[in-house]
Amino acid sequence: MKNLFSVEGKVVVMTGACGILGATIVKHFAEQGAKVVLLDLERTAEVAEALIAEIKAEGGEACFFATNVLDKEVLEQNYNDIIAKYGTIDILLNAAGGNMARATVQPDQTIFDLDVEAVKLCTELNLFGTILPTMVFAKAMVEKKCGSIINFSSESALRPLTRVAGYGVAKAAVSNWTKYLCGELALKFGDGLRVNAIAPGFLLTNQNRALLTNPDGSLTPRSHTILSHTPYGRFLEPDELVGTLQWLASDASKAVSGTVVVVDGGFDAFSI
């Protein structure tokens, strides 16, 4: 009987692959038998090599290419290198992005203090850092009329959160781009091309740790507010995303496209 959830032998390309979430995700796909391509900034090369060594020690297949998701020429070179090594691309995870402190409105500020240039930078990273890799890497999928693209949206795209003005707007744009691209690819290149997004809830990562925890490791008031609005009553763990990602990457979700899947411990569903 065919395993609809199998990704064995598939070539999985992930941008932003060397962070806490990325490391968990690429190791998972490698464990499932996929050939994993880690794309991240040059400064993450040491982290990437350690990840690859760990993956290969477990019998997996992985490689790393330094990239810049806002530079199409660099992405084109990445594409050529991936095709030369593996011949194709089956699954694209657009995970590069993140919040920027200057693109927020702090409690002692108002909207009139918003750093518009920082919001532009945040939007460029999250939105165009998703659009440009798609424009480059989806070519391999179009050629064979088959492939799955998974973008990374956010809880803040669904429900505006205090402070994160720029990030919320940028991720909302990613969600909209996901739905747009679903139709654009399927109508012009066939129903084998799928585009979805995952909207994670709250996890402790390197980017938000200073916001959610105190120097002694205790939770900040913002953390307590978040958890009081989360039915699970806790932050999520990175490995709690991988089941949804594998479903979206595999034939198990063959008829699913244009969807933003929320994985958040109930945060989006809960009010009072």
C-alpha positions as CSV (number, residue, x, y, z in Angstrom):
1,M,0.0,0.0,0.0
2,K,1.3,3.4,-1.0
3,N,2.4,5.7,1.9
4,L,0.8,9.0,0.9
5,F,2.9,10.9,3.5
6,S,6.2,9.7,2.1
7,V,8.8,12.2,1.0
8,E,11.5,9.6,0.5
9,G,13.9,10.5,-2.3
10,K,12.4,14.0,-2.7
11,V,14.6,17.1,-3.0
12,V,13.6,19.5,-0.3
13,V,15.0,23.1,-0.5
14,M,14.7,25.3,2.6
15,T,15.6,28.9,3.0
16,G,16.4,30.2,6.5
17,A,17.4,26.6,7.3
18,C,19.9,27.2,10.0
19,G,17.8,28.7,12.8
20,I,16.1,26.8,15.6
21,L,13.1,26.0,13.5
22,G,15.0,25.3,10.4
23,A,17.4,22.9,12.1
24,T,14.5,20.8,13.4
25,I,12.7,20.8,10.1
26,V,15.7,19.9,7.9
27,K,16.7,17.1,10.2
28,H,13.1,15.7,10.1
29,F,12.9,15.7,6.4
30,A,16.3,14.0,6.2
31,E,15.2,11.3,8.6
32,Q,12.2,10.7,6.3
33,G,14.5,10.0,3.4
34,A,14.5,13.3,1.6
35,K,17.6,15.0,0.1
36,V,17.7,18.3,2.0
37,V,19.3,21.5,0.7
38,L,20.0,24.1,3.4
39,L,20.0,27.7,2.2
40,D,21.0,30.5,4.5
41,L,23.4,33.4,4.9
42,E,27.1,32.8,4.6
43,R,27.6,33.5,8.3
44,T,25.6,30.4,9.1
45,A,28.0,28.1,7.3
46,E,29.5,26.7,10.5
47,V,26.0,25.9,11.9
48,A,25.0,24.4,8.5
49,E,28.1,22.1,8.4
50,A,27.3,20.9,11.9
51,L,23.8,20.1,10.9
52,I,24.9,18.3,7.8
53,A,27.3,16.2,9.8
54,E,24.6,15.3,12.2
55,I,22.2,14.4,9.3
56,K,24.9,12.3,7.5
57,A,25.8,10.5,10.7
58,E,22.2,9.2,10.8
59,G,22.4,8.1,7.2
60,G,20.7,11.1,5.7
61,E,21.6,13.3,2.7
62,A,22.1,17.1,2.9
63,C,24.1,20.0,1.5
64,F,24.4,23.7,2.2
65,F,24.6,26.7,-0.2
66,A,25.1,30.2,1.1
67,T,22.4,32.5,-0.2
68,N,20.7,35.9,-0.1
69,V,17.0,35.6,-0.5
70,L,16.8,39.2,-1.7
71,D,19.4,38.7,-4.5
72,K,18.0,37.0,-7.5
73,E,21.5,36.5,-9.1
74,V,22.7,34.6,-6.0
75,L,19.5,32.6,-6.0
76,E,20.0,31.7,-9.6
77,Q,23.4,30.4,-8.8
78,N,21.9,28.4,-5.9
79,Y,19.4,26.9,-8.4
80,N,22.1,25.9,-10.8
81,D,24.1,24.3,-8.0
82,I,21.1,22.3,-6.8
83,I,20.1,21.1,-10.2
84,A,23.7,20.1,-10.9
85,K,23.8,18.1,-7.7
86,Y,20.3,16.6,-7.5
87,G,18.7,17.2,-10.9
88,T,15.4,18.7,-9.6
89,I,13.6,20.4,-6.8
90,D,10.4,18.8,-5.4
91,I,9.6,20.8,-2.3
92,L,10.4,24.4,-1.4
93,L,10.1,25.7,2.1
94,N,10.3,29.5,2.2
95,A,11.2,30.0,5.8
96,A,13.6,33.0,5.6
97,G,12.3,36.1,7.4
98,G,11.9,37.5,10.8
99,N,10.9,40.4,12.9
100,M,13.0,43.6,13.3
101,A,13.0,45.6,16.6
102,R,12.9,48.9,14.8
103,A,9.7,47.9,12.9
104,T,7.8,47.7,16.1
105,V,5.8,50.2,18.2
106,Q,6.9,49.9,21.9
107,P,4.6,50.5,24.8
108,D,6.0,54.0,25.4
109,Q,5.5,54.9,21.7
110,T,2.6,55.6,19.4
111,I,2.0,54.9,15.7
112,F,3.4,58.3,15.0
113,D,6.8,57.0,16.2
114,L,6.8,54.1,13.8
115,D,10.1,53.7,11.8
116,V,8.7,53.5,8.3
117,E,12.0,52.5,6.7
118,A,12.3,49.6,9.2
119,V,8.8,48.5,8.2
120,K,9.9,48.6,4.5
121,L,13.0,46.4,5.4
122,C,10.9,44.0,7.4
123,T,8.4,43.7,4.5
124,E,11.1,43.3,2.0
125,L,12.8,40.4,3.9
126,N,9.6,38.5,4.7
127,L,7.6,39.1,1.5
128,F,10.2,39.5,-1.2
129,G,12.4,36.9,0.6
130,T,9.5,34.6,-0.2
131,I,8.7,35.8,-3.7
132,L,12.2,35.8,-5.2
133,P,13.1,32.2,-4.1
134,T,9.8,31.1,-5.5
135,M,10.4,32.8,-8.8
136,V,13.8,31.0,-9.1
137,F,13.2,27.5,-7.6
138,A,9.7,26.9,-8.9
139,K,11.1,26.7,-12.4
140,A,12.1,23.1,-11.7
141,M,8.6,22.2,-10.6
142,V,7.0,23.9,-13.6
143,E,9.2,21.8,-15.9
144,K,7.8,18.6,-14.6
145,K,4.4,20.0,-13.6
146,C,4.7,18.8,-10.0
147,G,5.9,20.3,-6.7
148,S,4.9,21.7,-3.4
149,I,5.8,25.2,-2.1
150,I,5.3,25.9,1.6
151,N,5.5,29.5,2.8
152,F,6.0,30.5,6.4
153,S,3.3,32.9,7.5
154,S,2.6,33.7,11.2
155,E,-0.1,34.0,13.8
156,S,0.4,37.8,13.5
157,A,-0.9,37.6,10.0
158,L,-4.2,36.3,11.2
159,R,-4.7,38.4,14.3
160,P,-2.8,41.8,14.6
161,L,-0.6,41.7,17.7
162,T,0.5,44.7,19.7
163,R,4.0,46.0,18.9
164,V,4.8,43.9,15.8
165,A,3.5,46.4,13.2
166,G,5.9,45.7,10.4
167,Y,6.1,41.9,10.9
168,G,2.4,41.4,11.0
169,V,1.8,43.4,7.8
170,A,4.6,41.5,6.1
171,K,3.4,38.1,7.0
172,A,-0.2,39.0,6.1
173,A,1.3,39.7,2.6
174,V,2.9,36.3,2.6
175,S,-0.5,34.7,3.3
176,N,-2.1,36.7,0.4
177,W,0.8,35.8,-1.9
178,T,0.3,32.1,-1.0
179,K,-3.3,32.3,-2.1
180,Y,-2.5,34.2,-5.2
181,L,0.2,31.9,-6.3
182,C,-1.9,28.9,-5.8
183,G,-4.2,30.0,-8.7
184,E,-1.4,31.4,-10.8
185,L,0.6,28.2,-10.9
186,A,-2.3,25.7,-11.1
187,L,-4.2,27.6,-13.9
188,K,-1.1,28.1,-16.1
189,F,1.0,25.0,-15.3
190,G,-1.3,22.3,-14.0
191,D,-2.8,20.9,-10.8
192,G,0.4,19.2,-9.8
193,L,1.8,22.5,-8.5
194,R,0.6,23.4,-5.0
195,V,1.3,26.4,-2.8
196,N,0.4,26.5,0.9
197,A,1.6,28.2,4.0
198,I,2.0,27.3,7.7
199,A,1.1,29.9,10.3
200,P,3.0,28.9,13.5
201,G,1.9,30.1,16.9
202,F,4.3,31.1,19.6
203,L,7.6,29.3,19.9
204,L,10.7,30.3,21.8
205,T,13.4,31.1,19.2
206,N,16.6,33.1,19.1
207,Q,14.7,36.0,17.6
208,N,12.1,36.4,20.3
209,R,13.7,35.0,23.4
210,A,14.7,38.4,24.7
211,L,11.0,39.5,24.3
212,L,9.5,36.5,25.9
213,T,11.9,35.6,28.7
214,N,13.9,37.6,31.4
215,P,17.7,37.2,31.8
216,D,17.0,34.6,34.5
217,G,14.8,32.5,32.2
218,S,11.5,33.5,33.8
219,L,8.6,34.6,31.6
220,T,8.0,38.2,30.8
221,P,4.6,39.9,31.2
222,R,4.1,39.6,27.4
223,S,4.6,35.8,27.7
224,H,2.0,35.5,30.4
225,T,-0.4,37.5,28.2
226,I,0.2,35.1,25.2
227,L,-0.2,32.0,27.3
228,S,-3.4,33.2,28.9
229,H,-4.8,33.4,25.4
230,T,-3.5,30.0,24.4
231,P,-5.7,27.1,25.3
232,Y,-2.7,24.8,25.5
233,G,-1.2,27.1,28.1
234,R,2.3,26.7,26.8
235,F,4.7,27.6,24.0
236,L,4.9,25.2,21.1
237,E,8.0,23.1,20.4
238,P,9.7,23.2,17.0
239,D,9.1,19.5,16.3
240,E,5.3,20.1,16.6
241,L,5.4,21.8,13.2
242,V,7.0,18.9,11.2
243,G,3.9,16.7,10.9
244,T,1.9,19.5,9.2
245,L,4.9,20.3,7.0
246,Q,5.3,16.7,5.9
247,W,1.5,16.5,5.1
248,L,1.8,19.7,3.0
249,A,4.9,18.4,1.3
250,S,3.5,15.0,0.5
251,D,0.8,13.5,-1.7
252,A,-1.4,13.2,1.4
253,S,-2.4,16.8,0.7
254,K,-2.6,16.4,-3.1
255,A,-5.8,18.4,-3.4
256,V,-4.8,21.1,-0.8
257,S,-3.6,24.4,-2.3
258,G,-3.9,28.1,-1.3
259,T,-4.4,27.2,2.3
260,V,-2.8,28.7,5.4
261,V,-2.6,26.0,8.0
262,V,-2.6,27.3,11.6
263,V,-0.5,25.4,14.2
264,D,-0.8,27.4,17.4
265,G,-2.1,25.4,20.3
266,G,-5.5,27.1,19.8
267,F,-4.4,30.7,20.1
268,D,-6.3,31.9,17.0
269,A,-9.5,30.1,18.0
270,F,-9.7,31.5,21.5
271,S,-11.0,34.8,22.8
272,I,-12.3,34.5,26.4
